[in-house]
Amino acid sequence: MDNDSKKVVLLITTMSSFLAPFMASSVVIGLPSIGNEFRMDAVLLSWVPTSYLLTAAMFLVPFGRIGDIYGRKMVFRYGISIDIVASLLIVASTNEFELLSLRVVQGLGAAMIFGTSIAILTSVYPPGERGKALGITIGGVYSGLSLGPVIGGFLTQNFGWRGIFLSYVPLEFVIIALTLWKLKGEWADARGEKLDIHGSVIYGFSLAALMYGFSLLPAAGGAELILLSIASIVAFYVWETKAKNPVLDMNLFRHNAVFTFSVLAALINYSATFAVAFFLSLYLQYVKGFDPEVAGFILVAQPVVMAFFSPFAGRLSDRIEPRIVASIGMAFTTAGLFLLSFLDEKTTLEFIVASLIVLGFGFALFSSPNTNAVMSSVERKFYGVASATLGTMRLTGQMLSMGIATLILAIYIGEAEITPKYYPSFLAGEKVAFMVFSSLCFAGIFASLARGKIR
């Protein structure tokens, strides 16, 4: 593929990579306003981001596989289209049921986008250029995270939370136009193979049972669902080892240590970091009393650092073993999370921003080198599945992060709105959450180091 075509792919991939985190980080800022309008308690409010993440995680690997078989560009295009429709309908939602249902539809579109975009990029960029391209794309991710709180806060403050969902649509139209008119060719390196429908169903059910089980804890029904989820994961593994055309080839894990430990490191990293914005958004607006716009400007410290350093980290991983760069990043992330465990009503803004900068620097050093390691460890026909698996680890990690947050809120606050009466309980739960997250990330350093060399 010529350089101009590669640049078009990079532009489309970067914009689509910007879109999803922009959605996630802007919606987090709008949560208190959504909760106030629909009178949602803390646990139900956590399902506004979680329903989206759960759906995306359930369908990501199947859609990555469908992209490998029938065409990655086709699946990507349909995903953007579904997201446009869902975003417009959310603006008209009148109750929490409509909102959560449409967030599920958004998650479906997101699965189609996530499952194919990085695979398309990897298909057109050779190994020597891949780290730089992935670094730019991940810079797009962090730019979305950076602008999300700022724009989300501004829109919520001046136009209400519905303005957040409406703001996605123009960029989505630009992406779909570029895909139709400028993105030439199609990528389907597993054309002719069949989709493993049974495996896909077992896989989706196991994730749904896991997340819903988390939301029911500490009740006995929650523990039962989690055990059922673990049994389903075992059943999925057994089925996939025997399937002729598995939705997720287990040989990628059994005979590829780099791939296995890289996706495990991603799972741990996102499990430990995603709920940070959720907790801090509630902390800054409820406990500190800031309006959404100011809270957004404070939260922007972390993703700005990510956006600035990610391309550098991607280029570095083309020259130095990715596991070294990624593991150093994981260590910085652990330090940032540990610092946030000291938050209370009197914590200064300087301390909060400094902690977010440390966290952002660590995440930047981890993410693009880790992605480079994953995509460089598999052959071409597995690019879609590898990309989707990495995306699933990201989304499952984010989902587990929100699951931990939901569980802690359920234990410390229960089914109550966050009012001044419950601020001490909220702060106690937040402290526990950040201690759990920093411990998880510390364990992730060893998973990152264990992956071995890719060259």
C-alpha beads as a LAMMPS data file, in Angstrom:
LAMMPS data file: protein, C-alpha beads

455 atoms
454 bonds

1 atom types
1 bond types

-500.0 500.0 xlo xhi
-500.0 500.0 ylo yhi
-500.0 500.0 zlo zhi

Masses

1 110.0

Atoms # bond

1 1 1 0.000 0.000 0.000
2 1 1 1.344 3.480 -0.913
3 1 1 2.136 6.151 1.670
4 1 1 -0.971 8.266 0.932
5 1 1 -3.268 5.289 1.500
6 1 1 -1.451 4.417 4.706
7 1 1 -1.911 7.991 5.927
8 1 1 -5.663 7.740 5.260
9 1 1 -5.818 4.528 7.317
10 1 1 -3.835 6.185 10.100
11 1 1 -6.144 9.232 10.089
12 1 1 -9.323 7.112 10.221
13 1 1 -7.923 4.829 12.916
14 1 1 -6.703 7.759 15.014
15 1 1 -10.071 9.538 14.795
16 1 1 -11.990 6.381 15.704
17 1 1 -9.524 5.737 18.538
18 1 1 -10.199 9.288 19.737
19 1 1 -13.964 8.768 19.648
20 1 1 -14.488 5.960 22.193
21 1 1 -12.390 7.391 25.049
22 1 1 -13.875 10.824 24.361
23 1 1 -17.305 9.237 24.867
24 1 1 -16.235 7.453 28.055
25 1 1 -14.476 10.387 29.734
26 1 1 -17.113 12.985 28.808
27 1 1 -19.987 10.789 30.041
28 1 1 -18.246 10.317 33.403
29 1 1 -18.345 14.097 33.933
30 1 1 -22.076 14.104 33.171
31 1 1 -22.944 11.305 35.627
32 1 1 -23.962 13.517 38.567
33 1 1 -26.331 15.475 36.271
34 1 1 -27.789 12.234 34.858
35 1 1 -28.223 10.879 38.387
36 1 1 -29.992 14.051 39.521
37 1 1 -32.426 14.067 36.576
38 1 1 -33.413 10.393 36.781
39 1 1 -33.005 10.066 40.578
40 1 1 -30.520 7.197 40.179
41 1 1 -28.676 5.800 43.204
42 1 1 -24.895 5.364 43.169
43 1 1 -24.983 1.691 42.093
44 1 1 -27.493 2.228 39.257
45 1 1 -25.535 5.287 38.128
46 1 1 -22.420 3.129 37.723
47 1 1 -24.336 1.135 35.088
48 1 1 -24.356 4.129 32.691
49 1 1 -20.680 3.455 31.771
50 1 1 -20.819 -0.251 32.678
51 1 1 -23.687 -1.243 30.328
52 1 1 -21.699 0.207 27.415
53 1 1 -18.479 -1.531 28.431
54 1 1 -20.153 -4.878 29.086
55 1 1 -21.845 -4.990 25.673
56 1 1 -18.667 -3.950 23.875
57 1 1 -16.638 -6.596 25.734
58 1 1 -19.202 -9.345 25.004
59 1 1 -19.196 -8.748 21.244
60 1 1 -15.651 -7.549 20.587
61 1 1 -13.967 -10.883 19.844
62 1 1 -16.878 -12.202 17.711
63 1 1 -16.882 -9.004 15.633
64 1 1 -13.089 -9.138 15.325
65 1 1 -13.473 -12.660 13.956
66 1 1 -16.329 -11.581 11.628
67 1 1 -14.018 -8.827 10.346
68 1 1 -11.264 -11.376 9.634
69 1 1 -13.742 -13.541 7.681
70 1 1 -15.997 -11.060 5.867
71 1 1 -14.017 -7.824 5.823
72 1 1 -12.701 -5.495 8.523
73 1 1 -13.672 -2.296 6.709
74 1 1 -17.280 -3.483 6.323
75 1 1 -17.644 -4.274 10.046
76 1 1 -15.950 -0.998 10.973
77 1 1 -18.319 1.003 8.742
78 1 1 -21.436 -0.619 10.225
79 1 1 -20.117 -0.002 13.740
80 1 1 -19.788 3.741 13.150
81 1 1 -23.296 3.852 11.639
82 1 1 -24.859 2.066 14.640
83 1 1 -23.092 4.437 17.002
84 1 1 -24.467 7.493 15.177
85 1 1 -28.057 6.230 15.476
86 1 1 -27.657 5.291 19.163
87 1 1 -26.114 8.672 20.052
88 1 1 -29.003 10.568 18.438
89 1 1 -31.611 8.407 20.196
90 1 1 -29.949 8.844 23.609
91 1 1 -30.491 12.597 23.282
92 1 1 -34.263 11.903 23.209
93 1 1 -34.297 9.417 26.131
94 1 1 -36.796 10.211 28.898
95 1 1 -35.941 7.684 31.619
96 1 1 -33.108 5.530 32.927
97 1 1 -34.379 2.386 31.130
98 1 1 -34.208 4.067 27.710
99 1 1 -30.795 5.536 28.497
100 1 1 -29.279 2.222 29.635
101 1 1 -30.843 0.311 26.713
102 1 1 -29.352 2.735 24.192
103 1 1 -25.981 2.556 25.935
104 1 1 -26.130 -1.189 25.192
105 1 1 -26.699 -0.379 21.495
106 1 1 -23.748 2.030 21.614
107 1 1 -21.639 -0.764 23.064
108 1 1 -22.577 -2.990 20.132
109 1 1 -21.347 -0.362 17.676
110 1 1 -18.202 0.137 19.741
111 1 1 -17.422 -3.596 19.565
112 1 1 -17.507 -3.423 15.761
113 1 1 -15.198 -0.387 15.763
114 1 1 -12.715 -1.667 18.374
115 1 1 -12.615 -5.156 16.859
116 1 1 -11.408 -3.928 13.474
117 1 1 -9.684 -0.517 13.608
118 1 1 -6.302 -1.571 15.051
119 1 1 -6.374 -4.705 12.860
120 1 1 -6.779 -2.534 9.732
121 1 1 -3.874 -0.337 10.833
122 1 1 -1.661 -3.359 11.550
123 1 1 -2.567 -4.815 8.138
124 1 1 -1.122 -1.849 6.245
125 1 1 1.900 -0.892 8.375
126 1 1 4.960 -3.208 8.359
127 1 1 6.673 -4.130 11.657
128 1 1 9.371 -1.447 11.377
129 1 1 6.772 1.345 11.130
130 1 1 4.078 -0.206 13.315
131 1 1 5.191 1.086 16.709
132 1 1 5.209 4.685 15.494
133 1 1 1.756 4.309 13.862
134 1 1 0.315 2.646 16.977
135 1 1 1.858 5.384 19.125
136 1 1 0.094 8.069 17.057
137 1 1 -3.188 6.138 17.258
138 1 1 -2.901 5.727 21.018
139 1 1 -2.058 9.423 21.175
140 1 1 -5.528 9.844 19.629
141 1 1 -6.955 7.723 22.454
142 1 1 -5.432 9.990 25.053
143 1 1 -6.414 13.133 23.185
144 1 1 -9.996 11.844 23.463
145 1 1 -9.487 11.257 27.163
146 1 1 -8.020 14.764 27.459
147 1 1 -10.787 16.640 25.669
148 1 1 -13.612 14.484 27.055
149 1 1 -13.683 15.950 30.584
150 1 1 -13.204 19.530 29.335
151 1 1 -15.821 19.414 26.569
152 1 1 -18.103 17.174 28.632
153 1 1 -17.923 19.584 31.545
154 1 1 -18.591 22.605 29.309
155 1 1 -21.541 20.922 27.572
156 1 1 -23.061 19.644 30.823
157 1 1 -22.681 23.045 32.457
158 1 1 -24.217 24.990 29.568
159 1 1 -26.467 22.588 27.626
160 1 1 -27.141 19.655 29.956
161 1 1 -25.790 16.095 29.745
162 1 1 -27.597 15.371 26.438
163 1 1 -25.226 17.784 24.717
164 1 1 -22.413 15.293 25.398
165 1 1 -24.003 12.552 23.295
166 1 1 -24.902 14.969 20.504
167 1 1 -21.287 16.157 20.283
168 1 1 -20.052 12.764 19.000
169 1 1 -22.143 12.771 15.857
170 1 1 -20.245 15.274 13.612
171 1 1 -16.939 13.408 14.038
172 1 1 -18.674 10.096 13.333
173 1 1 -20.026 11.487 10.060
174 1 1 -16.493 12.583 9.077
175 1 1 -15.150 9.087 9.835
176 1 1 -17.876 7.348 7.813
177 1 1 -17.339 9.742 4.876
178 1 1 -13.579 9.093 4.822
179 1 1 -14.152 5.344 5.089
180 1 1 -16.557 5.320 2.119
181 1 1 -14.657 7.681 -0.180
182 1 1 -10.980 7.384 0.736
183 1 1 -10.376 3.955 2.308
184 1 1 -9.667 1.678 -0.638
185 1 1 -9.574 -2.099 -0.540
186 1 1 -10.720 -4.625 2.040
187 1 1 -8.964 -6.829 4.566
188 1 1 -10.250 -10.345 5.237
189 1 1 -7.292 -12.660 5.791
190 1 1 -9.502 -15.528 7.061
191 1 1 -12.044 -15.339 4.201
192 1 1 -13.889 -18.625 3.674
193 1 1 -13.652 -19.748 7.298
194 1 1 -16.761 -19.970 9.511
195 1 1 -17.777 -18.079 12.624
196 1 1 -17.900 -20.164 15.796
197 1 1 -21.384 -19.158 16.962
198 1 1 -21.530 -21.551 19.934
199 1 1 -18.198 -20.320 21.246
200 1 1 -19.301 -16.706 20.798
201 1 1 -22.467 -17.312 22.836
202 1 1 -20.582 -19.018 25.686
203 1 1 -18.009 -16.217 25.673
204 1 1 -20.646 -13.459 25.825
205 1 1 -22.620 -15.215 28.557
206 1 1 -19.534 -15.666 30.754
207 1 1 -18.754 -11.928 30.656
208 1 1 -22.390 -10.929 31.281
209 1 1 -22.666 -13.280 34.270
210 1 1 -19.372 -11.996 35.690
211 1 1 -20.335 -8.333 35.525
212 1 1 -23.904 -8.751 36.729
213 1 1 -22.615 -10.931 39.540
214 1 1 -20.282 -8.135 40.623
215 1 1 -23.204 -5.700 40.686
216 1 1 -25.205 -8.005 43.025
217 1 1 -22.420 -8.510 45.573
218 1 1 -22.252 -8.866 48.533
219 1 1 -25.572 -10.780 48.143
220 1 1 -25.307 -14.564 47.675
221 1 1 -26.778 -14.331 44.165
222 1 1 -23.780 -12.300 43.078
223 1 1 -21.300 -14.946 44.208
224 1 1 -23.341 -17.651 42.445
225 1 1 -23.287 -15.739 39.165
226 1 1 -19.534 -15.184 39.419
227 1 1 -18.988 -18.920 39.961
228 1 1 -21.249 -19.617 36.960
229 1 1 -19.160 -17.176 34.938
230 1 1 -15.922 -18.960 35.891
231 1 1 -17.479 -22.310 34.902
232 1 1 -18.523 -20.761 31.560
233 1 1 -14.991 -19.491 30.924
234 1 1 -13.658 -23.020 31.506
235 1 1 -16.354 -24.402 29.150
236 1 1 -15.385 -21.772 26.561
237 1 1 -11.724 -22.810 26.764
238 1 1 -12.593 -26.508 26.319
239 1 1 -14.926 -25.752 23.399
240 1 1 -12.407 -23.525 21.625
241 1 1 -9.642 -26.138 21.826
242 1 1 -11.893 -28.552 19.890
243 1 1 -13.639 -26.129 17.478
244 1 1 -12.593 -26.332 13.812
245 1 1 -12.736 -22.545 13.339
246 1 1 -12.567 -21.134 16.885
247 1 1 -13.678 -17.567 17.538
248 1 1 -10.544 -17.260 19.684
249 1 1 -7.678 -19.609 18.792
250 1 1 -6.326 -20.904 22.112
251 1 1 -2.967 -21.617 20.486
252 1 1 -2.402 -17.868 20.637
253 1 1 -2.264 -18.298 24.419
254 1 1 -0.798 -21.793 24.770
255 1 1 2.195 -21.363 22.475
256 1 1 2.814 -17.603 22.543
257 1 1 4.077 -16.251 25.871
258 1 1 4.511 -12.723 24.518
259 1 1 0.865 -12.576 23.449
260 1 1 -0.445 -14.216 26.646
261 1 1 1.391 -12.035 29.136
262 1 1 0.892 -8.855 27.083
263 1 1 -2.894 -9.215 27.052
264 1 1 -2.826 -10.225 30.733
265 1 1 -0.830 -7.079 31.519
266 1 1 -3.410 -5.012 29.596
267 1 1 -6.264 -6.629 31.544
268 1 1 -4.601 -5.836 34.868
269 1 1 -3.684 -2.293 33.865
270 1 1 -7.187 -1.326 32.761
271 1 1 -8.750 -3.106 35.749
272 1 1 -6.652 -0.897 37.973
273 1 1 -7.106 2.446 36.207
274 1 1 -10.461 2.883 34.468
275 1 1 -12.589 3.661 37.549
276 1 1 -10.169 6.440 38.562
277 1 1 -12.094 8.992 36.452
278 1 1 -15.414 7.682 37.815
279 1 1 -14.366 8.130 41.449
280 1 1 -12.614 11.456 40.877
281 1 1 -15.563 12.907 38.961
282 1 1 -17.863 12.131 41.900
283 1 1 -15.222 13.270 44.427
284 1 1 -14.575 16.611 42.729
285 1 1 -18.250 17.454 42.128
286 1 1 -19.773 16.116 45.346
287 1 1 -17.097 16.323 48.053
288 1 1 -15.126 19.280 46.673
289 1 1 -18.200 21.062 45.293
290 1 1 -16.771 21.947 41.866
291 1 1 -19.089 22.405 38.892
292 1 1 -18.732 19.963 35.928
293 1 1 -16.606 22.374 33.879
294 1 1 -13.978 22.878 36.601
295 1 1 -13.942 19.148 37.423
296 1 1 -13.298 18.427 33.738
297 1 1 -10.320 20.795 33.650
298 1 1 -8.797 19.102 36.706
299 1 1 -9.218 15.575 35.315
300 1 1 -7.591 16.598 32.028
301 1 1 -4.123 16.518 33.647
302 1 1 -3.791 12.740 33.288
303 1 1 -4.786 12.259 29.615
304 1 1 -2.825 15.330 28.447
305 1 1 0.343 13.679 29.732
306 1 1 -0.753 10.420 28.059
307 1 1 -1.356 12.119 24.702
308 1 1 2.015 13.893 24.823
309 1 1 4.163 10.865 25.711
310 1 1 2.365 8.017 23.867
311 1 1 3.917 8.628 20.400
312 1 1 7.351 8.822 22.061
313 1 1 6.728 5.533 23.892
314 1 1 5.555 3.888 20.644
315 1 1 8.735 4.911 18.793
316 1 1 10.825 3.801 21.770
317 1 1 9.242 0.331 21.601
318 1 1 10.457 -0.016 17.981
319 1 1 14.038 0.279 19.307
320 1 1 13.894 -1.164 22.837
321 1 1 12.155 -4.336 24.016
322 1 1 8.490 -3.333 24.583
323 1 1 8.331 -5.293 27.853
324 1 1 10.982 -3.010 29.417
325 1 1 9.217 0.223 28.460
326 1 1 5.770 -1.148 29.390
327 1 1 6.928 -2.495 32.767
328 1 1 8.455 0.863 33.747
329 1 1 5.136 2.426 32.779
330 1 1 3.250 -0.023 34.984
331 1 1 5.480 0.936 37.936
332 1 1 4.702 4.651 37.484
333 1 1 0.990 3.823 37.256
334 1 1 1.190 1.920 40.545
335 1 1 2.782 4.964 42.187
336 1 1 0.072 7.315 40.865
337 1 1 -2.737 5.078 42.132
338 1 1 -1.102 4.757 45.544
339 1 1 -0.902 8.555 45.855
340 1 1 -4.633 8.873 45.102
341 1 1 -5.443 6.572 48.039
342 1 1 -4.639 9.503 50.355
343 1 1 -7.502 11.722 49.120
344 1 1 -9.779 13.293 51.731
345 1 1 -11.897 16.446 52.117
346 1 1 -8.807 18.615 52.679
347 1 1 -6.597 17.308 49.851
348 1 1 -5.140 20.162 47.781
349 1 1 -5.650 20.508 44.034
350 1 1 -1.880 20.500 43.563
351 1 1 -1.648 17.012 45.086
352 1 1 -4.523 15.712 42.939
353 1 1 -3.027 17.090 39.715
354 1 1 0.481 15.811 40.571
355 1 1 -0.928 12.322 41.211
356 1 1 -2.765 12.401 37.876
357 1 1 0.410 13.448 36.046
358 1 1 2.335 10.489 37.511
359 1 1 -0.544 8.189 36.563
360 1 1 -0.728 9.601 33.025
361 1 1 3.017 9.247 32.426
362 1 1 2.920 5.619 33.543
363 1 1 -0.041 4.795 31.329
364 1 1 1.619 6.426 28.303
365 1 1 4.771 4.332 28.764
366 1 1 2.712 1.159 29.125
367 1 1 -0.007 1.277 26.482
368 1 1 1.549 1.711 23.024
369 1 1 4.582 -0.570 23.700
370 1 1 2.193 -3.217 25.045
371 1 1 -0.015 -2.930 21.941
372 1 1 3.078 -3.161 19.724
373 1 1 4.132 -6.347 21.543
374 1 1 0.691 -7.962 21.065
375 1 1 0.335 -7.179 17.353
376 1 1 3.953 -8.079 16.541
377 1 1 3.643 -11.502 18.193
378 1 1 1.025 -12.978 15.781
379 1 1 0.817 -13.713 12.054
380 1 1 -1.324 -11.676 9.644
381 1 1 -4.407 -13.878 9.599
382 1 1 -4.788 -13.383 13.356
383 1 1 -4.524 -9.572 13.312
384 1 1 -8.290 -9.127 13.731
385 1 1 -8.563 -11.638 16.568
386 1 1 -5.397 -10.301 18.250
387 1 1 -6.661 -6.728 18.011
388 1 1 -10.085 -7.801 19.281
389 1 1 -8.528 -9.845 22.115
390 1 1 -6.474 -6.860 23.203
391 1 1 -9.562 -4.679 22.955
392 1 1 -11.518 -7.236 24.971
393 1 1 -8.869 -7.210 27.683
394 1 1 -9.101 -3.417 27.711
395 1 1 -12.893 -3.407 27.916
396 1 1 -13.063 -6.354 30.321
397 1 1 -10.495 -4.598 32.490
398 1 1 -12.538 -1.394 32.388
399 1 1 -15.632 -3.438 33.173
400 1 1 -13.923 -5.174 36.125
401 1 1 -12.685 -1.786 37.320
402 1 1 -16.264 -0.522 37.345
403 1 1 -17.319 -3.830 38.952
404 1 1 -14.886 -3.235 41.807
405 1 1 -16.142 0.354 42.086
406 1 1 -19.772 -0.816 42.123
407 1 1 -19.059 -3.438 44.774
408 1 1 -17.238 -0.961 47.020
409 1 1 -20.006 1.638 46.644
410 1 1 -22.607 -1.044 47.429
411 1 1 -20.713 -1.979 50.615
412 1 1 -20.019 1.570 51.821
413 1 1 -23.096 3.482 50.596
414 1 1 -25.685 0.944 49.438
415 1 1 -28.737 1.999 47.455
416 1 1 -28.581 5.670 48.363
417 1 1 -27.878 8.870 46.494
418 1 1 -24.557 10.547 47.304
419 1 1 -25.544 13.342 49.698
420 1 1 -23.417 15.188 52.323
421 1 1 -24.556 12.609 54.876
422 1 1 -22.745 9.903 52.889
423 1 1 -19.552 11.833 52.012
424 1 1 -17.466 10.152 54.787
425 1 1 -18.636 6.715 53.602
426 1 1 -17.859 7.640 50.000
427 1 1 -14.335 8.796 50.914
428 1 1 -13.692 5.607 52.900
429 1 1 -14.813 3.500 49.935
430 1 1 -12.735 5.557 47.522
431 1 1 -9.621 5.048 49.660
432 1 1 -10.168 1.269 49.685
433 1 1 -10.715 1.292 45.912
434 1 1 -7.434 3.076 45.181
435 1 1 -5.542 0.719 47.499
436 1 1 -7.030 -2.259 45.632
437 1 1 -6.173 -0.678 42.274
438 1 1 -2.559 0.087 43.231
439 1 1 -2.089 -3.500 44.496
440 1 1 -3.465 -4.856 41.205
441 1 1 -1.132 -2.672 39.186
442 1 1 1.867 -3.714 41.284
443 1 1 1.099 -7.356 40.417
444 1 1 0.831 -6.295 36.775
445 1 1 4.495 -5.241 36.723
446 1 1 5.480 -8.912 37.017
447 1 1 3.045 -10.023 34.325
448 1 1 4.541 -7.400 32.033
449 1 1 8.116 -8.512 32.734
450 1 1 7.244 -12.206 32.276
451 1 1 6.227 -11.863 28.612
452 1 1 9.749 -12.375 27.204
453 1 1 11.369 -10.847 24.128
454 1 1 9.765 -10.219 20.747
455 1 1 13.053 -9.737 18.914

Bonds

1 1 1 2
2 1 2 3
3 1 3 4
4 1 4 5
5 1 5 6
6 1 6 7
7 1 7 8
8 1 8 9
9 1 9 10
10 1 10 11
11 1 11 12
12 1 12 13
13 1 13 14
14 1 14 15
15 1 15 16
16 1 16 17
17 1 17 18
18 1 18 19
19 1 19 20
20 1 20 21
21 1 21 22
22 1 22 23
23 1 23 24
24 1 24 25
25 1 25 26
26 1 26 27
27 1 27 28
28 1 28 29
29 1 29 30
30 1 30 31
31 1 31 32
32 1 32 33
33 1 33 34
34 1 34 35
35 1 35 36
36 1 36 37
37 1 37 38
38 1 38 39
39 1 39 40
40 1 40 41
41 1 41 42
42 1 42 43
43 1 43 44
44 1 44 45
45 1 45 46
46 1 46 47
47 1 47 48
48 1 48 49
49 1 49 50
50 1 50 51
51 1 51 52
52 1 52 53
53 1 53 54
54 1 54 55
55 1 55 56
56 1 56 57
57 1 57 58
58 1 58 59
59 1 59 60
60 1 60 61
61 1 61 62
62 1 62 63
63 1 63 64
64 1 64 65
65 1 65 66
66 1 66 67
67 1 67 68
68 1 68 69
69 1 69 70
70 1 70 71
71 1 71 72
72 1 72 73
73 1 73 74
74 1 74 75
75 1 75 76
76 1 76 77
77 1 77 78
78 1 78 79
79 1 79 80
80 1 80 81
81 1 81 82
82 1 82 83
83 1 83 84
84 1 84 85
85 1 85 86
86 1 86 87
87 1 87 88
88 1 88 89
89 1 89 90
90 1 90 91
91 1 91 92
92 1 92 93
93 1 93 94
94 1 94 95
95 1 95 96
96 1 96 97
97 1 97 98
98 1 98 99
99 1 99 100
100 1 100 101
101 1 101 102
102 1 102 103
103 1 103 104
104 1 104 105
105 1 105 106
106 1 106 107
107 1 107 108
108 1 108 109
109 1 109 110
110 1 110 111
111 1 111 112
112 1 112 113
113 1 113 114
114 1 114 115
115 1 115 116
116 1 116 117
117 1 117 118
118 1 118 119
119 1 119 120
120 1 120 121
121 1 121 122
122 1 122 123
123 1 123 124
124 1 124 125
125 1 125 126
126 1 126 127
127 1 127 128
128 1 128 129
129 1 129 130
130 1 130 131
131 1 131 132
132 1 132 133
133 1 133 134
134 1 134 135
135 1 135 136
136 1 136 137
137 1 137 138
138 1 138 139
139 1 139 140
140 1 140 141
141 1 141 142
142 1 142 143
143 1 143 144
144 1 144 145
145 1 145 146
146 1 146 147
147 1 147 148
148 1 148 149
149 1 149 150
150 1 150 151
151 1 151 152
152 1 152 153
153 1 153 154
154 1 154 155
155 1 155 156
156 1 156 157
157 1 157 158
158 1 158 159
159 1 159 160
160 1 160 161
161 1 161 162
162 1 162 163
163 1 163 164
164 1 164 165
165 1 165 166
166 1 166 167
167 1 167 168
168 1 168 169
169 1 169 170
170 1 170 171
171 1 171 172
172 1 172 173
173 1 173 174
174 1 174 175
175 1 175 176
176 1 176 177
177 1 177 178
178 1 178 179
179 1 179 180
180 1 180 181
181 1 181 182
182 1 182 183
183 1 183 184
184 1 184 185
185 1 185 186
186 1 186 187
187 1 187 188
188 1 188 189
189 1 189 190
190 1 190 191
191 1 191 192
192 1 192 193
193 1 193 194
194 1 194 195
195 1 195 196
196 1 196 197
197 1 197 198
198 1 198 199
199 1 199 200
200 1 200 201
201 1 201 202
202 1 202 203
203 1 203 204
204 1 204 205
205 1 205 206
206 1 206 207
207 1 207 208
208 1 208 209
209 1 209 210
210 1 210 211
211 1 211 212
212 1 212 213
213 1 213 214
214 1 214 215
215 1 215 216
216 1 216 217
217 1 217 218
218 1 218 219
219 1 219 220
220 1 220 221
221 1 221 222
222 1 222 223
223 1 223 224
224 1 224 225
225 1 225 226
226 1 226 227
227 1 227 228
228 1 228 229
229 1 229 230
230 1 230 231
231 1 231 232
232 1 232 233
233 1 233 234
234 1 234 235
235 1 235 236
236 1 236 237
237 1 237 238
238 1 238 239
239 1 239 240
240 1 240 241
241 1 241 242
242 1 242 243
243 1 243 244
244 1 244 245
245 1 245 246
246 1 246 247
247 1 247 248
248 1 248 249
249 1 249 250
250 1 250 251
251 1 251 252
252 1 252 253
253 1 253 254
254 1 254 255
255 1 255 256
256 1 256 257
257 1 257 258
258 1 258 259
259 1 259 260
260 1 260 261
261 1 261 262
262 1 262 263
263 1 263 264
264 1 264 265
265 1 265 266
266 1 266 267
267 1 267 268
268 1 268 269
269 1 269 270
270 1 270 271
271 1 271 272
272 1 272 273
273 1 273 274
274 1 274 275
275 1 275 276
276 1 276 277
277 1 277 278
278 1 278 279
279 1 279 280
280 1 280 281
281 1 281 282
282 1 282 283
283 1 283 284
284 1 284 285
285 1 285 286
286 1 286 287
287 1 287 288
288 1 288 289
289 1 289 290
290 1 290 291
291 1 291 292
292 1 292 293
293 1 293 294
294 1 294 295
295 1 295 296
296 1 296 297
297 1 297 298
298 1 298 299
299 1 299 300
300 1 300 301
301 1 301 302
302 1 302 303
303 1 303 304
304 1 304 305
305 1 305 306
306 1 306 307
307 1 307 308
308 1 308 309
309 1 309 310
310 1 310 311
311 1 311 312
312 1 312 313
313 1 313 314
314 1 314 315
315 1 315 316
316 1 316 317
317 1 317 318
318 1 318 319
319 1 319 320
320 1 320 321
321 1 321 322
322 1 322 323
323 1 323 324
324 1 324 325
325 1 325 326
326 1 326 327
327 1 327 328
328 1 328 329
329 1 329 330
330 1 330 331
331 1 331 332
332 1 332 333
333 1 333 334
334 1 334 335
335 1 335 336
336 1 336 337
337 1 337 338
338 1 338 339
339 1 339 340
340 1 340 341
341 1 341 342
342 1 342 343
343 1 343 344
344 1 344 345
345 1 345 346
346 1 346 347
347 1 347 348
348 1 348 349
349 1 349 350
350 1 350 351
351 1 351 352
352 1 352 353
353 1 353 354
354 1 354 355
355 1 355 356
356 1 356 357
357 1 357 358
358 1 358 359
359 1 359 360
360 1 360 361
361 1 361 362
362 1 362 363
363 1 363 364
364 1 364 365
365 1 365 366
366 1 366 367
367 1 367 368
368 1 368 369
369 1 369 370
370 1 370 371
371 1 371 372
372 1 372 373
373 1 373 374
374 1 374 375
375 1 375 376
376 1 376 377
377 1 377 378
378 1 378 379
379 1 379 380
380 1 380 381
381 1 381 382
382 1 382 383
383 1 383 384
384 1 384 385
385 1 385 386
386 1 386 387
387 1 387 388
388 1 388 389
389 1 389 390
390 1 390 391
391 1 391 392
392 1 392 393
393 1 393 394
394 1 394 395
395 1 395 396
396 1 396 397
397 1 397 398
398 1 398 399
399 1 399 400
400 1 400 401
401 1 401 402
402 1 402 403
403 1 403 404
404 1 404 405
405 1 405 406
406 1 406 407
407 1 407 408
408 1 408 409
409 1 409 410
410 1 410 411
411 1 411 412
412 1 412 413
413 1 413 414
414 1 414 415
415 1 415 416
416 1 416 417
417 1 417 418
418 1 418 419
419 1 419 420
420 1 420 421
421 1 421 422
422 1 422 423
423 1 423 424
424 1 424 425
425 1 425 426
426 1 426 427
427 1 427 428
428 1 428 429
429 1 429 430
430 1 430 431
431 1 431 432
432 1 432 433
433 1 433 434
434 1 434 435
435 1 435 436
436 1 436 437
437 1 437 438
438 1 438 439
439 1 439 440
440 1 440 441
441 1 441 442
442 1 442 443
443 1 443 444
444 1 444 445
445 1 445 446
446 1 446 447
447 1 447 448
448 1 448 449
449 1 449 450
450 1 450 451
451 1 451 452
452 1 452 453
453 1 453 454
454 1 454 455
